[in-house]
Amino acid sequence: MPSNFLPAMPDFGSVEAVLNPRAEDVYAADVACYPPAYRATRRRIDLLCQSFAEGVTLYRGRVAGSVAVLGYSAWHPFDVSLLGGPWPKEVPVDRGGEGAYVYNYSVVPACIGGSVARALMQRLDQQIAGSRILAADTVSEHGRRAARRWGMRLHEAREIDGAPWELWART
């Protein structure tokens, strides 16, 4: 079973990108990446992995002989008309949707700014490359920087469950 937080950037040996991962492993990655106020619910991760598994990638590596989760990315197509009103707390998967909703792109704190984060972002770039319209939630400066990199602008800001939240979009 994957571990939670890594105290410092260890030598991972090799990093593996797992396509269509198990929901419980993605949930463990979410717990390892975020403080409680920003974590996804297990129900939301289960739904995402069941409804658009091809958009979910888990990153893990070997540390001291055991496997550790390092982060995950997730995206899915969405109905772009959602950008015309208040953004829903949970964005439904719309396989016919014209936009790509980047649900998550995060790594454990020890991997921010390193090779794992670069690999995650490069793979995610490839996955969403064909989408003209993008949307992404952000809860950190790292998320804002990635959104800007994809050409997004701040679309909406508010608090959700007491935590600051922003929606960025490229239309």
Secondary structure per residue as TSV (DSSP state, phi and psi in degrees):
chain	resnum	aa	ss	phi	psi
A	1	M	-	360.0	138.4
A	2	P	-	-64.1	152.8
A	3	S	B	-89.0	175.1
A	4	N	S	-91.1	-107.6
A	5	F	-	-81.8	146.6
A	6	L	-	-106.0	129.6
A	7	P	S	-69.7	-32.8
A	8	A	S	-154.0	166.6
A	9	M	-	-65.6	100.2
A	10	P	-	-86.0	175.4
A	11	D	-	-85.6	114.8
A	12	F	-	-84.5	-11.3
A	13	G	S	74.4	-87.0
A	14	S	-	-131.2	148.3
A	15	V	E	-109.8	134.7
A	16	E	E	-115.0	131.9
A	17	A	E	-96.2	117.1
A	18	V	E	-101.9	115.0
A	19	L	E	-84.8	147.4
A	20	N	S	50.2	52.8
A	21	P	-	-72.0	166.6
A	22	R	-	-69.1	141.1
A	23	A	H	-58.7	-37.9
A	24	E	H	-65.1	-31.6
A	25	D	H	-72.7	-37.1
A	26	V	H	-66.2	-41.0
A	27	Y	H	-62.0	-42.5
A	28	A	H	-60.9	-38.1
A	29	A	H	-65.9	-41.5
A	30	D	H	-61.6	-44.2
A	31	V	H	-61.9	-39.0
A	32	A	H	-71.3	-26.3
A	33	C	H	-89.9	-27.7
A	34	Y	S	-125.7	148.5
A	35	P	-	-71.0	163.1
A	36	P	G	-50.3	-39.4
A	37	A	G	-62.9	-23.0
A	38	Y	G	-108.7	1.0
A	39	R	-	-73.6	145.7
A	40	A	-	-76.2	155.0
A	41	T	-	-78.0	154.8
A	42	R	H	-61.7	-38.5
A	43	R	H	-59.6	-43.3
A	44	R	H	-65.5	-41.1
A	45	I	H	-68.4	-40.4
A	46	D	H	-57.8	-47.6
A	47	L	H	-61.2	-44.7
A	48	L	H	-61.6	-45.8
A	49	C	H	-68.1	-28.7
A	50	Q	H	-81.7	-37.4
A	51	S	H	-90.5	-25.0
A	52	F	-	-152.7	60.9
A	53	A	G	-58.4	-31.1
A	54	E	G	-66.7	-13.1
A	55	G	G	-95.7	1.4
A	56	V	E	-109.5	129.4
A	57	T	E	-131.1	128.1
A	58	L	E	-103.3	141.5
A	59	Y	E	-115.9	131.8
A	60	R	E	-144.6	161.2
A	61	G	E	-148.9	166.2
A	62	R	E	-94.2	128.6
A	63	V	E	-131.8	120.5
A	64	A	T	50.7	41.6
A	65	G	T	84.0	-4.2
A	66	S	E	-120.4	163.9
A	67	V	E	-91.6	132.8
A	68	A	E	-123.5	139.1
A	69	V	E	-74.4	139.8
A	70	L	E	-115.3	-18.1
A	71	G	E	157.0	-177.1
A	72	Y	E	-159.2	159.6
A	73	S	E	-128.3	152.2
A	74	A	E	-154.2	137.8
A	75	W	E	-147.2	162.1
A	76	H	E	-158.5	158.1
A	77	P	E	-69.0	148.1
A	78	F	E	-141.6	162.0
A	79	D	-	-77.8	114.2
A	80	V	G	-66.3	-15.8
A	81	S	G	-64.8	-16.9
A	82	L	G	-61.8	-24.3
A	83	L	G	-71.1	-10.6
A	84	G	G	-83.4	-8.2
A	85	G	S	-139.1	-171.1
A	86	P	-	-59.5	133.3
A	87	W	-	-68.6	131.0
A	88	P	-	-70.5	152.9
A	89	K	S	-64.7	-34.6
A	90	E	S	-124.8	119.8
A	91	V	-	-90.7	119.9
A	92	P	-	-71.6	147.8
A	93	V	-	-71.4	128.9
A	94	D	-	-127.7	95.7
A	95	R	T	-57.4	-23.0
A	96	G	T	-94.5	2.2
A	97	G	-	-66.2	147.9
A	98	E	S	-85.7	-14.3
A	99	G	E	-108.5	165.7
A	100	A	E	-114.4	118.5
A	101	Y	E	-95.0	114.2
A	102	V	E	-85.4	98.7
A	103	Y	E	-69.9	-40.2
A	104	N	E	-158.7	144.5
A	105	Y	E	-151.6	101.2
A	106	S	E	-153.7	154.0
A	107	V	E	-128.4	161.4
A	108	V	-	-60.6	151.8
A	109	P	G	-50.8	-36.7
A	110	A	G	-65.6	-17.3
A	111	C	G	-103.8	-2.9
A	112	I	T	-61.1	129.3
A	113	G	T	82.9	1.3
A	114	G	S	-106.7	-166.4
A	115	S	H	-66.3	-31.7
A	116	V	H	-66.3	-45.9
A	117	A	H	-61.8	-41.3
A	118	R	H	-63.0	-43.3
A	119	A	H	-63.0	-42.9
A	120	L	H	-60.6	-47.8
A	121	M	H	-67.3	-38.1
A	122	Q	H	-64.0	-43.2
A	123	R	H	-66.1	-43.0
A	124	L	H	-64.0	-40.5
A	125	D	H	-53.5	-45.6
A	126	Q	H	-65.0	-39.7
A	127	Q	H	-67.9	-34.7
A	128	I	H	-103.1	5.1
A	129	A	T	-54.8	-35.0
A	130	G	T	-82.7	-0.9
A	131	S	-	-92.3	121.7
A	132	R	S	-75.8	-38.0
A	133	I	E	-105.1	124.9
A	134	L	E	-126.2	150.9
A	135	A	E	-142.7	146.2
A	136	A	E	-152.8	138.4
A	137	D	E	-81.1	145.6
A	138	T	E	-134.3	145.7
A	139	V	-	-132.7	7.3
A	140	S	S	-150.2	166.8
A	141	E	H	-65.0	-32.7
A	142	H	H	-62.5	-42.0
A	143	G	H	-64.9	-41.1
A	144	R	H	-62.8	-42.3
A	145	R	H	-61.8	-42.4
A	146	A	H	-65.0	-42.4
A	147	A	H	-60.3	-43.8
A	148	R	H	-62.1	-40.0
A	149	R	H	-58.2	-35.6
A	150	W	T	-85.1	6.7
A	151	G	T	82.4	17.2
A	152	M	-	-86.2	157.4
A	153	R	E	-126.1	157.4
A	154	L	E	-61.3	126.0
A	155	H	E	-108.8	-36.3
A	156	E	E	-159.2	143.2
A	157	A	E	-136.2	138.8
A	158	R	E	-166.1	-179.4
A	159	E	E	-102.2	140.1
A	160	I	E	-126.1	122.2
A	161	D	T	52.3	37.8
A	162	G	T	82.4	1.3
A	163	A	E	-113.7	141.2
A	164	P	E	-63.8	144.5
A	165	W	E	-149.1	145.5
A	166	E	E	-135.9	145.8
A	167	L	E	-111.4	127.8
A	168	W	E	-112.4	147.7
A	169	A	E	-148.4	152.3
A	170	R	E	-125.4	116.6
A	171	T	-	-115.0	360.0
